[in-house]
Amino acid sequence: MSTSVKHTIAKASDVWFSDRKLFVRLYDGREIGVPLEWFPKLRDAGEAELRNWRIIGGGIGIHWESLDEDISVEGLLK
């Protein structure tokens, strides 16, 4: 008997911050929260810089132009 596992790629739909965490909402409804300590450029950034993000690759990543920072959703899930 053969089984098949359907692998879907997690994609970001929204990003927000608390004092110490980065949060990412995925299209499937899950929310990821990770410490800003993991990303020194984000940890040290000002509020305006943090808000200046955009979703890239159809949702597979998040980019901050002014900080030269890219984060993959897959990397957050590992």
MDAnalysis code that builds the backbone (N, CA, C; Angstrom):
import MDAnalysis as mda
import numpy as np

u = mda.Universe.empty(234, n_residues=78, atom_resindex=np.repeat(np.arange(78), 3), trajectory=True)
u.add_TopologyAttr("name", ["N", "CA", "C"] * 78)
u.add_TopologyAttr("resid", np.arange(1, 79))
u.add_TopologyAttr("resname", ["MET", "SER", "THR", "SER", "VAL", "LYS", "HIS", "THR", "ILE", "ALA", "LYS", "ALA", "SER", "ASP", "VAL", "TRP", "PHE", "SER", "ASP", "ARG", "LYS", "LEU", "PHE", "VAL", "ARG", "LEU", "TYR", "ASP", "GLY", "ARG", "GLU", "ILE", "GLY", "VAL", "PRO", "LEU", "GLU", "TRP", "PHE", "PRO", "LYS", "LEU", "ARG", "ASP", "ALA", "GLY", "GLU", "ALA", "GLU", "LEU", "ARG", "ASN", "TRP", "ARG", "ILE", "ILE", "GLY", "GLY", "GLY", "ILE", "GLY", "ILE", "HIS", "TRP", "GLU", "SER", "LEU", "ASP", "GLU", "ASP", "ILE", "SER", "VAL", "GLU", "GLY", "LEU", "LEU", "LYS"])
u.atoms.positions = np.array([
    [0.840, -1.169, 0.000],
    [0.000, 0.000, 0.000],
    [0.893, 1.243, 0.000],
    [0.583, 2.146, -0.843],
    [1.353, 3.369, -0.968],
    [0.534, 4.534, -0.415],
    [1.192, 5.372, 0.350],
    [0.519, 6.564, 0.843],
    [1.240, 7.786, 0.323],
    [0.518, 8.841, 0.202],
    [1.082, 10.087, -0.289],
    [0.842, 11.178, 0.746],
    [1.874, 11.922, 1.044],
    [1.750, 13.036, 1.965],
    [1.768, 14.317, 1.150],
    [0.733, 15.086, 1.291],
    [0.657, 16.357, 0.579],
    [1.426, 17.405, 1.378],
    [2.438, 17.968, 0.765],
    [3.243, 18.994, 1.420],
    [2.847, 20.351, 0.854],
    [2.341, 21.197, 1.705],
    [2.003, 22.543, 1.267],
    [3.046, 23.505, 1.814],
    [3.333, 24.496, 1.063],
    [4.318, 25.495, 1.468],
    [3.623, 26.537, 2.329],
    [4.155, 26.752, 3.527],
    [3.615, 27.771, 4.423],
    [3.933, 29.147, 3.858],
    [2.917, 30.016, 3.842],
    [3.095, 31.360, 3.289],
    [2.556, 32.404, 4.249],
    [3.295, 33.491, 4.381],
    [2.934, 34.579, 5.283],
    [1.850, 35.461, 4.675],
    [0.960, 35.931, 5.546],
    [-0.054, 36.881, 5.106],
    [-0.002, 38.193, 5.885],
    [0.639, 38.186, 7.065],
    [0.716, 39.399, 7.879],
    [1.901, 39.288, 8.830],
    [2.387, 40.442, 9.276],
    [3.519, 40.526, 10.198],
    [3.216, 41.617, 11.215],
    [3.557, 41.356, 12.490],
    [3.445, 42.380, 13.519],
    [4.435, 42.079, 14.634],
    [4.581, 43.035, 15.538],
    [5.589, 42.938, 16.588],
    [5.004, 43.266, 17.950],
    [5.591, 42.662, 18.987],
    [5.400, 43.115, 20.362],
    [6.756, 43.650, 20.798],
    [6.924, 43.947, 22.057],
    [8.202, 44.481, 22.527],
    [9.362, 43.536, 22.278],
    [9.108, 42.230, 22.361],
    [10.215, 41.270, 22.273],
    [10.013, 40.174, 21.247],
    [8.942, 40.249, 20.474],
    [8.666, 39.159, 19.536],
    [8.248, 39.660, 18.161],
    [8.561, 38.829, 17.176],
    [8.084, 38.972, 15.800],
    [6.972, 37.939, 15.629],
    [5.841, 38.365, 15.105],
    [4.723, 37.462, 14.844],
    [4.438, 37.434, 13.349],
    [4.133, 36.248, 12.847],
    [3.790, 36.071, 11.440],
    [2.510, 35.242, 11.360],
    [1.521, 35.758, 10.659],
    [0.295, 35.007, 10.406],
    [0.424, 34.338, 9.048],
    [0.078, 33.073, 8.995],
    [0.133, 32.308, 7.755],
    [-1.243, 32.244, 7.116],
    [-1.257, 32.006, 5.817],
    [-2.513, 31.933, 5.084],
    [-3.438, 30.844, 5.614],
    [-2.865, 29.790, 6.205],
    [-3.711, 28.711, 6.722],
    [-4.262, 29.002, 8.120],
    [-3.984, 30.206, 8.652],
    [-4.522, 30.611, 9.940],
    [-3.568, 30.467, 11.112],
    [-2.480, 29.725, 10.940],
    [-1.510, 29.596, 12.029],
    [-0.804, 30.929, 12.260],
    [-0.352, 31.110, 13.498],
    [0.442, 32.274, 13.856],
    [1.723, 31.798, 14.521],
    [2.831, 32.392, 14.094],
    [4.156, 32.055, 14.628],
    [4.647, 33.255, 15.424],
    [5.174, 33.034, 16.594],
    [5.800, 34.083, 17.388],
    [7.206, 33.655, 17.754],
    [8.190, 34.464, 17.409],
    [9.585, 34.138, 17.706],
    [10.264, 35.341, 18.373],
    [11.269, 35.078, 19.210],
    [11.972, 36.183, 19.877],
    [12.717, 37.067, 18.879],
    [12.651, 38.368, 19.109],
    [13.430, 39.292, 18.276],
    [14.932, 39.072, 18.463],
    [15.328, 38.487, 19.569],
    [16.740, 38.175, 19.809],
    [17.340, 37.312, 18.704],
    [16.500, 36.531, 18.039],
    [16.981, 35.684, 16.945],
    [17.442, 36.508, 15.747],
    [16.986, 37.753, 15.651],
    [17.258, 38.602, 14.491],
    [17.774, 39.959, 14.967],
    [19.079, 40.086, 15.185],
    [19.640, 41.323, 15.741],
    [19.271, 42.588, 14.967],
    [19.188, 42.507, 13.647],
    [18.823, 43.707, 12.872],
    [17.419, 44.168, 13.231],
    [16.507, 43.236, 13.417],
    [15.146, 43.596, 13.807],
    [15.099, 44.045, 15.265],
    [15.815, 43.352, 16.113],
    [15.855, 43.695, 17.540],
    [16.314, 45.133, 17.750],
    [17.300, 45.571, 16.965],
    [17.891, 46.894, 17.135],
    [17.205, 47.982, 16.312],
    [16.224, 47.615, 15.520],
    [15.557, 48.578, 14.630],
    [14.528, 49.415, 15.379],
    [14.245, 50.578, 14.815],
    [13.191, 51.436, 15.341],
    [11.823, 50.964, 14.866],
    [10.799, 51.498, 15.487],
    [9.421, 51.097, 15.166],
    [9.070, 51.336, 13.697],
    [9.489, 52.467, 13.160],
    [9.193, 52.765, 11.750],
    [9.889, 51.777, 10.824],
    [11.109, 51.397, 11.141],
    [11.835, 50.422, 10.317],
    [11.160, 49.053, 10.378],
    [10.707, 48.671, 11.552],
    [10.041, 47.371, 11.691],
    [8.757, 47.306, 10.869],
    [8.036, 48.411, 10.812],
    [6.774, 48.439, 10.059],
    [6.984, 48.464, 8.547],
    [8.193, 48.731, 8.111],
    [8.492, 48.852, 6.687],
    [8.906, 47.504, 6.094],
    [8.017, 46.521, 6.140],
    [8.278, 45.184, 5.621],
    [7.390, 44.935, 4.404],
    [7.766, 43.908, 3.660],
    [6.896, 43.454, 2.569],
    [7.063, 41.954, 2.413],
    [6.012, 41.317, 1.992],
    [6.036, 39.886, 1.751],
    [6.659, 39.640, 0.386],
    [7.555, 38.658, 0.317],
    [8.247, 38.353, -0.939],
    [8.002, 36.897, -1.338],
    [8.213, 36.635, -2.608],
    [8.101, 35.266, -3.106],
    [6.720, 34.667, -2.955],
    [5.704, 35.514, -3.069],
    [4.345, 35.011, -2.943],
    [3.994, 34.555, -1.539],
    [4.778, 34.988, -0.545],
    [4.487, 34.654, 0.840],
    [5.510, 33.768, 1.503],
    [6.529, 33.341, 0.761],
    [7.517, 32.433, 1.363],
    [8.542, 33.161, 2.225],
    [8.540, 34.505, 2.160],
    [9.498, 35.264, 2.957],
    [9.009, 36.662, 3.256],
    [9.758, 37.330, 4.136],
    [9.485, 38.707, 4.529],
    [10.775, 39.490, 4.359],
    [10.664, 40.710, 3.827],
    [11.838, 41.527, 3.520],
    [11.692, 42.907, 4.146],
    [12.784, 43.394, 4.742],
    [12.880, 44.757, 5.265],
    [13.967, 45.454, 4.464],
    [13.575, 46.273, 3.525],
    [14.515, 46.952, 2.619],
    [15.528, 47.797, 3.382],
    [15.062, 48.660, 4.283],
    [15.973, 49.581, 4.972],
    [16.930, 48.866, 5.920],
    [16.590, 47.646, 6.325],
    [17.454, 46.881, 7.230],
    [18.273, 45.821, 6.508],
    [18.010, 45.638, 5.212],
    [18.657, 44.585, 4.427],
    [18.506, 43.231, 5.126],
    [17.254, 42.915, 5.490],
    [16.947, 41.680, 6.228],
    [15.862, 40.896, 5.501],
    [16.089, 39.608, 5.352],
    [15.114, 38.692, 4.765],
    [14.943, 37.511, 5.713],
    [13.702, 37.104, 5.917],
    [13.404, 35.946, 6.766],
    [12.461, 35.039, 5.994],
    [12.776, 33.752, 5.963],
    [11.903, 32.794, 5.297],
    [10.909, 32.219, 6.292],
    [9.692, 31.986, 5.840],
    [8.679, 31.362, 6.689],
    [9.125, 29.955, 7.042],
    [9.677, 29.232, 6.093],
    [10.156, 27.877, 6.353],
    [11.192, 27.863, 7.464],
    [12.080, 28.852, 7.476],
    [13.088, 28.949, 8.513],
    [12.479, 29.194, 9.888],
    [11.417, 29.972, 9.942],
    [10.737, 30.216, 11.208],
    [10.088, 28.954, 11.753],
    [9.652, 28.095, 10.874],
    [8.967, 26.877, 11.286],
    [9.919, 25.767, 11.720],
    [11.189, 25.900, 11.391],
    [12.170, 24.845, 11.749],
    [12.654, 24.990, 13.162],
])
